[in-house]
Amino acid sequence: MPQKKTIPQQLSSLIRNIEKTSNGQASVNLKMLAETDNPECLFIQISPKEGPYKYGMFLFEIQLGNGYPMNPPVVSCHTSVYHPNIEFDVCLSMLDEWTGDMDLEDIVMGLLFLMQNPQIDDPLNGNFRGDEKYPDFVRKVRKSLKGQLRDSMGQIFERNWHKPENSSTSDSESEMALCSLPSTSTESLDCAEDFGVVAYDPDNLFVEDPTRLASRTINGAINIAIFGLVTVCVSTFIIYKCLKKVL
């Protein structure tokens, strides 16, 4: 049986591998790591590339005391976030099912999964009742990321929207992406239909309903035809008036 890595070894491995294992969605905050007086404390920044919290940046603290690695660490979030499973403390199921074989990389991947797959049916956060529909949840997440939503205490969530300026994704496409859940989710499809989409493409993005697309195309053609007809009528009337004056 391979020997369990020590905490320094786990941290060194995490710093080396976190970029690759998280697909560029997580990093160790080395500045805060260097400044802290607690050697058993580290800070992780999560920046999801997909899911409801895409374009957000979230800072998590991992406390490794309390007999780690045989006992689970304590994980908290330092970013104000509208999330059913985060209220400073983080409700991460793997911490309740912790085994000594788990390590820091497992925790980071668990946090990333939680940001991409929030459990709205089992909330920890007091902002949630547990019966919220996914489409409503998605809309509120978007508002919270843009600093347009108040929490249960009436405080506005701080703006946390970091969409790259050179991004080719439009706001409407972002809305569609925020609806993403596994394709078996009925609520996910309901949410998608609200934005005119009905299915997933191979990259787990919604594709537009062909019926709605055809309807919009037909309506656009009709509007153009009507505008053209009105233009012809007006032009004919003007020409008629001018000829009448001349004759």
Short mmCIF file of the C-alpha atoms (twelve columns), coordinates in Angstrom:
data_MODEL
# 
_entry.id   MODEL 
# 
loop_
_atom_site.group_PDB 
_atom_site.id 
_atom_site.type_symbol 
_atom_site.label_atom_id 
_atom_site.label_alt_id 
_atom_site.label_comp_id 
_atom_site.label_asym_id 
_atom_site.label_seq_id 
_atom_site.Cartn_x 
_atom_site.Cartn_y 
_atom_site.Cartn_z 
_atom_site.pdbx_PDB_model_num 
ATOM 1   C CA . MET A 1   0.000   0.000  0.000   1 
ATOM 2   C CA . PRO A 2   1.472   3.402  -0.994  1 
ATOM 3   C CA . GLN A 3   2.347   5.667  1.899   1 
ATOM 4   C CA . LYS A 4   -0.105  8.487  2.569   1 
ATOM 5   C CA . LYS A 5   1.204   11.903 1.524   1 
ATOM 6   C CA . THR A 6   1.994   14.361 4.287   1 
ATOM 7   C CA . ILE A 7   0.233   17.751 4.340   1 
ATOM 8   C CA . PRO A 8   3.259   19.560 2.789   1 
ATOM 9   C CA . GLN A 9   3.420   16.891 0.083   1 
ATOM 10  C CA . GLN A 10  -0.308  17.226 -0.609  1 
ATOM 11  C CA . LEU A 11  -0.012  21.002 -0.819  1 
ATOM 12  C CA . SER A 12  2.989   20.808 -3.152  1 
ATOM 13  C CA . SER A 13  1.139   18.342 -5.383  1 
ATOM 14  C CA . LEU A 14  -1.964  20.523 -5.375  1 
ATOM 15  C CA . ILE A 15  -0.034  23.637 -6.429  1 
ATOM 16  C CA . ARG A 16  1.611   21.700 -9.270  1 
ATOM 17  C CA . ASN A 17  -1.510  19.965 -10.566 1 
ATOM 18  C CA . ILE A 18  -4.503  22.166 -9.749  1 
ATOM 19  C CA . GLU A 19  -4.451  24.015 -13.093 1 
ATOM 20  C CA . LYS A 20  -4.613  20.771 -15.071 1 
ATOM 21  C CA . THR A 21  -6.966  18.766 -12.848 1 
ATOM 22  C CA . SER A 22  -9.486  21.608 -12.640 1 
ATOM 23  C CA . ASN A 23  -9.210  22.585 -16.321 1 
ATOM 24  C CA . GLY A 24  -8.121  26.063 -15.309 1 
ATOM 25  C CA . GLN A 25  -11.108 26.574 -12.993 1 
ATOM 26  C CA . ALA A 26  -9.279  26.543 -9.652  1 
ATOM 27  C CA . SER A 27  -6.070  27.922 -8.198  1 
ATOM 28  C CA . VAL A 28  -4.256  28.176 -4.885  1 
ATOM 29  C CA . ASN A 29  -4.064  31.776 -3.640  1 
ATOM 30  C CA . LEU A 30  -0.338  31.791 -2.992  1 
ATOM 31  C CA . LYS A 31  -0.335  35.384 -1.722  1 
ATOM 32  C CA . MET A 32  -2.814  34.599 1.055   1 
ATOM 33  C CA . LEU A 33  -1.004  31.323 1.742   1 
ATOM 34  C CA . ALA A 34  2.242   33.224 2.281   1 
ATOM 35  C CA . GLU A 35  0.599   35.878 4.462   1 
ATOM 36  C CA . THR A 36  -1.320  33.571 6.809   1 
ATOM 37  C CA . ASP A 37  0.111   32.731 10.227  1 
ATOM 38  C CA . ASN A 38  -1.699  29.383 10.210  1 
ATOM 39  C CA . PRO A 39  0.300   26.648 8.419   1 
ATOM 40  C CA . GLU A 40  -2.807  24.455 8.344   1 
ATOM 41  C CA . CYS A 41  -4.857  26.987 6.383   1 
ATOM 42  C CA . LEU A 42  -5.001  27.489 2.623   1 
ATOM 43  C CA . PHE A 43  -7.184  29.465 0.237   1 
ATOM 44  C CA . ILE A 44  -8.596  28.202 -3.045  1 
ATOM 45  C CA . GLN A 45  -10.174 30.336 -5.761  1 
ATOM 46  C CA . ILE A 46  -12.850 28.683 -7.897  1 
ATOM 47  C CA . SER A 47  -13.871 30.232 -11.251 1 
ATOM 48  C CA . PRO A 48  -16.392 27.898 -12.947 1 
ATOM 49  C CA . LYS A 49  -16.401 27.787 -16.733 1 
ATOM 50  C CA . GLU A 50  -19.869 26.273 -16.871 1 
ATOM 51  C CA . GLY A 51  -23.025 25.938 -14.797 1 
ATOM 52  C CA . PRO A 52  -25.034 28.556 -12.888 1 
ATOM 53  C CA . TYR A 53  -21.984 30.342 -11.460 1 
ATOM 54  C CA . LYS A 54  -20.062 30.744 -14.712 1 
ATOM 55  C CA . TYR A 55  -18.154 34.078 -14.805 1 
ATOM 56  C CA . GLY A 56  -18.095 34.224 -10.980 1 
ATOM 57  C CA . MET A 57  -14.966 34.031 -8.777  1 
ATOM 58  C CA . PHE A 58  -15.242 32.424 -5.330  1 
ATOM 59  C CA . LEU A 59  -12.690 32.254 -2.527  1 
ATOM 60  C CA . PHE A 60  -12.733 29.209 -0.221  1 
ATOM 61  C CA . GLU A 61  -10.768 28.599 2.944   1 
ATOM 62  C CA . ILE A 62  -9.696  25.077 3.921   1 
ATOM 63  C CA . GLN A 63  -8.668  24.490 7.540   1 
ATOM 64  C CA . LEU A 64  -6.632  21.296 7.877   1 
ATOM 65  C CA . GLY A 65  -6.614  20.976 11.672  1 
ATOM 66  C CA . ASN A 66  -8.750  18.631 13.753  1 
ATOM 67  C CA . GLY A 67  -6.741  15.491 12.971  1 
ATOM 68  C CA . TYR A 68  -6.470  15.892 9.197   1 
ATOM 69  C CA . PRO A 69  -6.037  13.809 7.059   1 
ATOM 70  C CA . MET A 70  -7.820  11.127 9.070   1 
ATOM 71  C CA . ASN A 71  -10.560 13.646 9.904   1 
ATOM 72  C CA . PRO A 72  -12.145 16.003 7.339   1 
ATOM 73  C CA . PRO A 73  -11.045 19.627 7.045   1 
ATOM 74  C CA . VAL A 74  -13.304 22.593 7.739   1 
ATOM 75  C CA . VAL A 75  -14.284 24.407 4.542   1 
ATOM 76  C CA . SER A 76  -15.776 27.898 4.359   1 
ATOM 77  C CA . CYS A 77  -16.492 30.436 1.622   1 
ATOM 78  C CA . HIS A 78  -15.263 34.031 1.889   1 
ATOM 79  C CA . THR A 79  -17.286 35.253 -1.112  1 
ATOM 80  C CA . SER A 80  -20.888 36.343 -0.665  1 
ATOM 81  C CA . VAL A 81  -22.810 33.975 -2.916  1 
ATOM 82  C CA . TYR A 82  -26.429 33.040 -3.607  1 
ATOM 83  C CA . HIS A 83  -25.921 29.288 -3.274  1 
ATOM 84  C CA . PRO A 84  -28.212 26.797 -1.498  1 
ATOM 85  C CA . ASN A 85  -25.321 24.814 -0.008  1 
ATOM 86  C CA . ILE A 86  -23.096 27.702 1.093   1 
ATOM 87  C CA . GLU A 87  -23.634 30.131 3.959   1 
ATOM 88  C CA . PHE A 88  -20.018 30.880 4.863   1 
ATOM 89  C CA . ASP A 89  -19.879 27.223 5.962   1 
ATOM 90  C CA . VAL A 90  -19.905 24.848 3.007   1 
ATOM 91  C CA . CYS A 91  -22.208 21.824 2.890   1 
ATOM 92  C CA . LEU A 92  -20.069 19.347 0.969   1 
ATOM 93  C CA . SER A 93  -21.262 15.743 1.126   1 
ATOM 94  C CA . MET A 94  -17.762 14.310 0.799   1 
ATOM 95  C CA . LEU A 95  -16.853 15.880 4.157   1 
ATOM 96  C CA . ASP A 96  -19.570 13.776 5.813   1 
ATOM 97  C CA . GLU A 97  -18.276 10.681 4.017   1 
ATOM 98  C CA . TRP A 98  -14.617 11.448 4.602   1 
ATOM 99  C CA . THR A 99  -11.985 8.720  4.566   1 
ATOM 100 C CA . GLY A 100 -8.266  9.001  5.248   1 
ATOM 101 C CA . ASP A 101 -7.576  8.221  1.571   1 
ATOM 102 C CA . MET A 102 -8.987  11.572 0.435   1 
ATOM 103 C CA . ASP A 103 -6.719  14.578 -0.015  1 
ATOM 104 C CA . LEU A 104 -6.613  18.267 -0.969  1 
ATOM 105 C CA . GLU A 105 -7.170  17.628 -4.681  1 
ATOM 106 C CA . ASP A 106 -10.348 15.708 -3.843  1 
ATOM 107 C CA . ILE A 107 -11.603 18.678 -1.819  1 
ATOM 108 C CA . VAL A 108 -10.937 21.136 -4.643  1 
ATOM 109 C CA . MET A 109 -12.721 18.939 -7.172  1 
ATOM 110 C CA . GLY A 110 -15.610 18.565 -4.715  1 
ATOM 111 C CA . LEU A 111 -15.900 22.353 -4.424  1 
ATOM 112 C CA . LEU A 112 -15.826 22.756 -8.194  1 
ATOM 113 C CA . PHE A 113 -18.556 20.137 -8.550  1 
ATOM 114 C CA . LEU A 114 -20.655 21.926 -5.924  1 
ATOM 115 C CA . MET A 115 -20.415 25.212 -7.833  1 
ATOM 116 C CA . GLN A 116 -21.421 23.517 -11.066 1 
ATOM 117 C CA . ASN A 117 -24.155 21.351 -9.515  1 
ATOM 118 C CA . PRO A 118 -25.866 23.145 -6.603  1 
ATOM 119 C CA . GLN A 119 -28.302 21.011 -4.637  1 
ATOM 120 C CA . ILE A 120 -31.367 23.262 -4.446  1 
ATOM 121 C CA . ASP A 121 -33.496 20.506 -2.878  1 
ATOM 122 C CA . ASP A 122 -31.267 20.268 0.203   1 
ATOM 123 C CA . PRO A 123 -30.386 23.863 1.150   1 
ATOM 124 C CA . LEU A 124 -28.127 25.042 3.967   1 
ATOM 125 C CA . ASN A 125 -28.479 28.731 3.126   1 
ATOM 126 C CA . GLY A 126 -31.339 30.614 4.800   1 
ATOM 127 C CA . ASN A 127 -32.148 32.351 1.507   1 
ATOM 128 C CA . PHE A 128 -33.682 29.093 0.273   1 
ATOM 129 C CA . ARG A 129 -36.887 27.294 1.260   1 
ATOM 130 C CA . GLY A 130 -36.076 24.011 -0.503  1 
ATOM 131 C CA . ASP A 131 -38.981 24.198 -2.970  1 
ATOM 132 C CA . GLU A 132 -37.539 26.679 -5.465  1 
ATOM 133 C CA . LYS A 133 -37.826 25.741 -9.127  1 
ATOM 134 C CA . TYR A 134 -34.612 25.556 -11.101 1 
ATOM 135 C CA . PRO A 135 -35.535 28.244 -13.678 1 
ATOM 136 C CA . ASP A 136 -36.281 30.726 -10.874 1 
ATOM 137 C CA . PHE A 137 -33.042 29.740 -9.155  1 
ATOM 138 C CA . VAL A 138 -31.020 30.342 -12.338 1 
ATOM 139 C CA . ARG A 139 -32.489 33.816 -12.816 1 
ATOM 140 C CA . LYS A 140 -31.665 34.762 -9.222  1 
ATOM 141 C CA . VAL A 141 -28.114 33.433 -9.549  1 
ATOM 142 C CA . ARG A 142 -27.594 35.605 -12.621 1 
ATOM 143 C CA . LYS A 143 -28.963 38.642 -10.797 1 
ATOM 144 C CA . SER A 144 -26.784 37.949 -7.761  1 
ATOM 145 C CA . LEU A 145 -23.644 37.662 -9.882  1 
ATOM 146 C CA . LYS A 146 -24.447 41.047 -11.409 1 
ATOM 147 C CA . GLY A 147 -25.159 42.658 -8.019  1 
ATOM 148 C CA . GLN A 148 -28.908 42.922 -8.654  1 
ATOM 149 C CA . LEU A 149 -30.273 40.650 -5.903  1 
ATOM 150 C CA . ARG A 150 -30.833 41.130 -2.168  1 
ATOM 151 C CA . ASP A 151 -30.331 38.375 0.403   1 
ATOM 152 C CA . SER A 152 -32.795 37.451 3.144   1 
ATOM 153 C CA . MET A 153 -31.408 40.308 5.291   1 
ATOM 154 C CA . GLY A 154 -31.972 42.872 2.546   1 
ATOM 155 C CA . GLN A 155 -28.281 43.197 1.644   1 
ATOM 156 C CA . ILE A 156 -27.389 43.375 -2.040  1 
ATOM 157 C CA . PHE A 157 -24.994 40.678 -3.220  1 
ATOM 158 C CA . GLU A 158 -21.710 42.219 -4.290  1 
ATOM 159 C CA . ARG A 159 -21.202 42.168 -8.047  1 
ATOM 160 C CA . ASN A 160 -19.165 39.108 -9.005  1 
ATOM 161 C CA . TRP A 161 -19.418 39.020 -12.804 1 
ATOM 162 C CA . HIS A 162 -16.118 38.498 -14.627 1 
ATOM 163 C CA . LYS A 163 -17.109 37.765 -18.211 1 
ATOM 164 C CA . PRO A 164 -14.040 38.225 -20.463 1 
ATOM 165 C CA . GLU A 165 -14.303 41.250 -22.732 1 
ATOM 166 C CA . ASN A 166 -13.234 39.152 -25.723 1 
ATOM 167 C CA . SER A 167 -15.834 36.443 -25.018 1 
ATOM 168 C CA . SER A 168 -17.863 35.473 -28.071 1 
ATOM 169 C CA . THR A 169 -20.756 34.301 -25.890 1 
ATOM 170 C CA . SER A 170 -23.739 36.644 -25.906 1 
ATOM 171 C CA . ASP A 171 -25.815 37.379 -22.806 1 
ATOM 172 C CA . SER A 172 -28.669 35.250 -24.151 1 
ATOM 173 C CA . GLU A 173 -26.287 32.346 -24.713 1 
ATOM 174 C CA . SER A 174 -25.018 32.856 -21.173 1 
ATOM 175 C CA . GLU A 175 -28.591 32.570 -19.916 1 
ATOM 176 C CA . MET A 176 -28.905 29.267 -21.774 1 
ATOM 177 C CA . ALA A 177 -25.634 27.990 -20.333 1 
ATOM 178 C CA . LEU A 178 -26.742 28.933 -16.816 1 
ATOM 179 C CA . CYS A 179 -29.639 26.505 -17.243 1 
ATOM 180 C CA . SER A 180 -27.336 23.551 -17.775 1 
ATOM 181 C CA . LEU A 181 -28.040 20.431 -15.771 1 
ATOM 182 C CA . PRO A 182 -27.776 16.752 -16.755 1 
ATOM 183 C CA . SER A 183 -30.039 16.165 -19.748 1 
ATOM 184 C CA . THR A 184 -32.356 13.951 -17.688 1 
ATOM 185 C CA . SER A 185 -33.502 16.937 -15.613 1 
ATOM 186 C CA . THR A 186 -37.066 18.020 -16.411 1 
ATOM 187 C CA . GLU A 187 -36.545 21.340 -14.620 1 
ATOM 188 C CA . SER A 188 -33.456 21.948 -16.716 1 
ATOM 189 C CA . LEU A 189 -35.470 21.536 -19.902 1 
ATOM 190 C CA . ASP A 190 -38.228 23.747 -18.500 1 
ATOM 191 C CA . CYS A 191 -35.617 26.405 -17.831 1 
ATOM 192 C CA . ALA A 192 -34.195 25.994 -21.302 1 
ATOM 193 C CA . GLU A 193 -37.600 26.395 -22.885 1 
ATOM 194 C CA . ASP A 194 -37.956 29.744 -21.106 1 
ATOM 195 C CA . PHE A 195 -35.006 30.925 -23.203 1 
ATOM 196 C CA . GLY A 196 -36.130 29.250 -26.435 1 
ATOM 197 C CA . VAL A 197 -33.950 26.150 -26.220 1 
ATOM 198 C CA . VAL A 198 -34.902 22.509 -25.839 1 
ATOM 199 C CA . ALA A 199 -31.916 20.166 -25.917 1 
ATOM 200 C CA . TYR A 200 -28.181 19.748 -25.397 1 
ATOM 201 C CA . ASP A 201 -25.464 19.584 -27.993 1 
ATOM 202 C CA . PRO A 202 -22.446 17.266 -27.415 1 
ATOM 203 C CA . ASP A 203 -20.706 20.037 -25.443 1 
ATOM 204 C CA . ASN A 204 -23.584 20.170 -22.922 1 
ATOM 205 C CA . LEU A 205 -24.936 23.437 -24.313 1 
ATOM 206 C CA . PHE A 206 -28.557 23.912 -25.238 1 
ATOM 207 C CA . VAL A 207 -29.530 24.059 -28.886 1 
ATOM 208 C CA . GLU A 208 -32.374 26.238 -30.066 1 
ATOM 209 C CA . ASP A 209 -35.839 24.850 -30.678 1 
ATOM 210 C CA . PRO A 210 -36.154 24.566 -34.494 1 
ATOM 211 C CA . THR A 211 -39.851 25.433 -34.298 1 
ATOM 212 C CA . ARG A 212 -39.155 28.711 -32.515 1 
ATOM 213 C CA . LEU A 213 -36.270 29.443 -34.846 1 
ATOM 214 C CA . ALA A 214 -38.488 28.857 -37.901 1 
ATOM 215 C CA . SER A 215 -41.241 30.960 -36.332 1 
ATOM 216 C CA . ARG A 216 -38.869 33.867 -35.761 1 
ATOM 217 C CA . THR A 217 -37.534 33.532 -39.307 1 
ATOM 218 C CA . ILE A 218 -41.067 33.582 -40.786 1 
ATOM 219 C CA . ASN A 219 -42.102 36.535 -38.625 1 
ATOM 220 C CA . GLY A 220 -38.999 38.411 -39.710 1 
ATOM 221 C CA . ALA A 221 -39.751 37.741 -43.374 1 
ATOM 222 C CA . ILE A 222 -43.344 38.905 -42.913 1 
ATOM 223 C CA . ASN A 223 -42.216 42.105 -41.225 1 
ATOM 224 C CA . ILE A 224 -39.773 42.806 -44.054 1 
ATOM 225 C CA . ALA A 225 -42.494 42.166 -46.653 1 
ATOM 226 C CA . ILE A 226 -44.935 44.481 -44.883 1 
ATOM 227 C CA . PHE A 227 -42.291 47.208 -44.611 1 
ATOM 228 C CA . GLY A 228 -41.515 46.814 -48.311 1 
ATOM 229 C CA . LEU A 229 -45.200 47.003 -49.254 1 
ATOM 230 C CA . VAL A 230 -45.723 50.130 -47.175 1 
ATOM 231 C CA . THR A 231 -42.650 51.710 -48.750 1 
ATOM 232 C CA . VAL A 232 -43.953 50.950 -52.271 1 
ATOM 233 C CA . CYS A 233 -47.407 52.364 -51.430 1 
ATOM 234 C CA . VAL A 234 -45.954 55.573 -49.984 1 
ATOM 235 C CA . SER A 235 -43.615 56.000 -52.955 1 
ATOM 236 C CA . THR A 236 -46.481 55.421 -55.417 1 
ATOM 237 C CA . PHE A 237 -48.652 57.976 -53.618 1 
ATOM 238 C CA . ILE A 238 -45.869 60.589 -53.680 1 
ATOM 239 C CA . ILE A 239 -45.260 59.990 -57.394 1 
ATOM 240 C CA . TYR A 240 -49.009 60.268 -58.079 1 
ATOM 241 C CA . LYS A 241 -49.213 63.613 -56.213 1 
ATOM 242 C CA . CYS A 242 -46.238 64.969 -58.114 1 
ATOM 243 C CA . LEU A 243 -47.644 63.924 -61.499 1 
ATOM 244 C CA . LYS A 244 -51.029 65.403 -60.617 1 
ATOM 245 C CA . LYS A 245 -49.418 68.781 -59.918 1 
ATOM 246 C CA . VAL A 246 -47.493 68.678 -63.182 1 
ATOM 247 C CA . LEU A 247 -50.521 67.714 -65.266 1 
# 
